[in-house]
Amino acid sequence: MKCLVTGGAGFIGSNLALELEKLGYEVTVVDNFISGSENNLKDFKGKFIELDASKEFKLDGKFDVIFHQAAITDPRFGDDNETIRANVDGFKNILNLAIKNNAKLIYASTANLYGNGPVPMKEGQEKDIITAYGKSKLMMDEIAERYFDKMHIVGLRYFNVFGPREAHKGRPASMVYHLSRQIKGGKNPRIFKGGEQKRDHIYVRDAVEATIKAINAKKSCIVNVGTGIATDFNELIKVLNGALGTNFEPEYFDMPYEQKTYQGNTQADTKNAEKFLGFKAKWKLKDAVKDYMRWLYG
Ligand SMILES: NC(=O)c1ccc[n+]([C@@H]2O[C@H](COP(=O)([O-])OP(=O)(O)OC[C@H]3O[C@@H](n4cnc5c(N)ncnc54)[C@H](O)[C@@H]3O)[C@@H](O)[C@H]2O)c1
């Protein structure tokens, strides 16, 4: 089977491309390196093409499945109009490519579009758009819905993904990554005052599994990709101390930006992913963090 992975030099995209290759798929990766890193693809043997999915491009080859991961992924990118233009135009171009190839399209949406809505977050609940990034992904979902009965199209609302090959993201990398770096540097891990904000942290190996399962989704759909479990930052620091054999206390600080652009709690309702993709996250946070710390620090 021939696959295209857009944004394949990025975090989830590179893990996905490597896993697809391991499973025997013929994989082509495209990326424009706006946030991705060549280093993520050092073990990738397939074809790589540098291109901007949001502009006009020509791509030879026939694809059976297209995984669209490419997007401006920093919710604080700084140019809201460009975030919306690049993410929506990129999606439209890739959708057209999928139609032309008669390919299945699996694309990355986000849990960011639930904002500070009620938890556990259900796909059908009212959206709470707090960033241009979330808005761009909701616009993609709305376009996708118009194609549900015309093609195989699956949107994946990833929650907080963490794991190997995310370091290039800098500030938008996961809290698991950032807090571990602080601990390894001998500093107290810094979190917002109280530390009670909760996240549905999902290991990238699980996120990749959900993404591949979407190839055989029962029907076109948009589903959450999370664990269904929310963990607060105080607890996350305990898990990290356990994995790293340390005993650091959190250092609390005031949130530097407006509270309303920050998601207080995230937690996925996972029923639809189970029902339509047959996906249920396997990795427990403790085991995933241990596995990741071994990968990062040996
Ligand atoms: N990591 C998470 O926790 C998370 C959560 C929700 C949704 N997502 C979504 O998953 C996808 C992958 O995110 P990630 O965490 O791997 O981020 P990432 O920034 O590491 O990866 C995105 C990749 O897309 C590339 N890219 C961006 N715009 C492009 C364009 N126009 N043309 C070609 N390449 C382009 C970047 O260079 C980068 O390599 C994104 O669509 C993101 O919105 C991620």
The ligand as an SDF file (V2000), in Angstrom:
LIG
                    3D

 44 48  0  0  0  0  0  0  0  0999 V2000
    1.3430   17.0050   19.3870 N   0  0  0  0  0  0  0  0  0  0  0  0
    0.1280   17.1750   19.8750 C   0  0  0  0  0  0  0  0  0  0  0  0
   -0.0890   17.0700   21.0980 O   0  0  0  0  0  0  0  0  0  0  0  0
   -1.0400   17.4740   18.9580 C   0  0  0  0  0  0  0  0  0  0  0  0
   -2.3000   17.6580   19.5500 C   0  0  0  0  0  0  0  0  0  0  0  0
   -3.3730   17.9350   18.7240 C   0  0  0  0  0  0  0  0  0  0  0  0
   -3.2210   18.0000   17.3610 C   0  0  0  0  0  0  0  0  0  0  0  0
   -1.9970   17.8300   16.8090 N   0  0  0  0  0  0  0  0  0  0  0  0
   -1.8930   17.9180   15.3410 C   0  0  0  0  0  0  0  0  0  0  0  0
   -1.1050   16.8470   14.8640 O   0  0  0  0  0  0  0  0  0  0  0  0
   -0.3440   17.2520   13.7300 C   0  0  0  0  0  0  0  0  0  0  0  0
    1.1270   16.9980   13.9920 C   0  0  0  0  0  0  0  0  0  0  0  0
    1.5330   17.7830   15.1090 O   0  0  0  0  0  0  0  0  0  0  0  0
    2.9690   17.6480   15.7560 P   0  0  0  0  0  0  0  0  0  0  0  0
    2.8310   17.7150   17.2110 O   0  0  0  0  0  0  0  0  0  0  0  0
    3.6700   16.5100   15.1400 O   0  0  0  0  0  0  0  0  0  0  0  0
    3.6300   19.0300   15.3140 O   0  0  0  0  0  0  0  0  0  0  0  0
    4.9520   19.3700   14.4930 P   0  0  0  0  0  0  0  0  0  0  0  0
    5.0310   20.8450   14.4800 O   0  0  0  0  0  0  0  0  0  0  0  0
    6.0890   18.6070   15.0520 O   0  0  0  0  0  0  0  0  0  0  0  0
    4.6290   18.8040   13.0420 O   0  0  0  0  0  0  0  0  0  0  0  0
    4.0090   19.5210   12.0080 C   0  0  0  0  0  0  0  0  0  0  0  0
    4.8540   19.3200   10.7720 C   0  0  0  0  0  0  0  0  0  0  0  0
    4.1750   19.8920    9.6460 O   0  0  0  0  0  0  0  0  0  0  0  0
    5.1110   20.6370    8.8940 C   0  0  0  0  0  0  0  0  0  0  0  0
    4.3360   21.6510    8.1590 N   0  0  0  0  0  0  0  0  0  0  0  0
    3.6290   22.6760    8.6720 C   0  0  0  0  0  0  0  0  0  0  0  0
    3.0070   23.3470    7.7110 N   0  0  0  0  0  0  0  0  0  0  0  0
    3.3180   22.7430    6.5380 C   0  0  0  0  0  0  0  0  0  0  0  0
    2.9780   22.9740    5.1900 C   0  0  0  0  0  0  0  0  0  0  0  0
    2.1770   23.9870    4.8320 N   0  0  0  0  0  0  0  0  0  0  0  0
    3.4700   22.1520    4.2440 N   0  0  0  0  0  0  0  0  0  0  0  0
    4.2910   21.1200    4.5750 C   0  0  0  0  0  0  0  0  0  0  0  0
    4.6400   20.8460    5.8460 N   0  0  0  0  0  0  0  0  0  0  0  0
    4.1650   21.6460    6.8200 C   0  0  0  0  0  0  0  0  0  0  0  0
    6.0790   21.1920    9.9100 C   0  0  0  0  0  0  0  0  0  0  0  0
    7.3070   21.5970    9.3650 O   0  0  0  0  0  0  0  0  0  0  0  0
    6.2020   19.9970   10.8650 C   0  0  0  0  0  0  0  0  0  0  0  0
    7.2250   19.1110   10.4290 O   0  0  0  0  0  0  0  0  0  0  0  0
   -0.6570   18.7220   13.5040 C   0  0  0  0  0  0  0  0  0  0  0  0
   -1.6230   18.8430   12.5060 O   0  0  0  0  0  0  0  0  0  0  0  0
   -1.1970   19.1690   14.8550 C   0  0  0  0  0  0  0  0  0  0  0  0
   -2.0840   20.2460   14.7170 O   0  0  0  0  0  0  0  0  0  0  0  0
   -0.8910   17.5730   17.5730 C   0  0  0  0  0  0  0  0  0  0  0  0
  1  2  1  0
  2  3  2  0
  2  4  1  0
  4  5  1  0
  4 44  2  0
  5  6  2  0
  6  7  1  0
  7  8  2  0
  8  9  1  0
  8 44  1  0
  9 10  1  0
  9 42  1  0
 10 11  1  0
 11 12  1  0
 11 40  1  0
 12 13  1  0
 13 14  1  0
 14 15  2  0
 14 16  1  0
 14 17  1  0
 17 18  1  0
 18 19  2  0
 18 20  1  0
 18 21  1  0
 21 22  1  0
 22 23  1  0
 23 24  1  0
 23 38  1  0
 24 25  1  0
 25 26  1  0
 25 36  1  0
 26 27  1  0
 26 35  1  0
 27 28  2  0
 28 29  1  0
 29 30  1  0
 29 35  2  0
 30 31  1  0
 30 32  2  0
 32 33  1  0
 33 34  2  0
 34 35  1  0
 36 37  1  0
 36 38  1  0
 38 39  1  0
 40 41  1  0
 40 42  1  0
 42 43  1  0
M  CHG  2   8   1  16  -1
M  END
$$$$
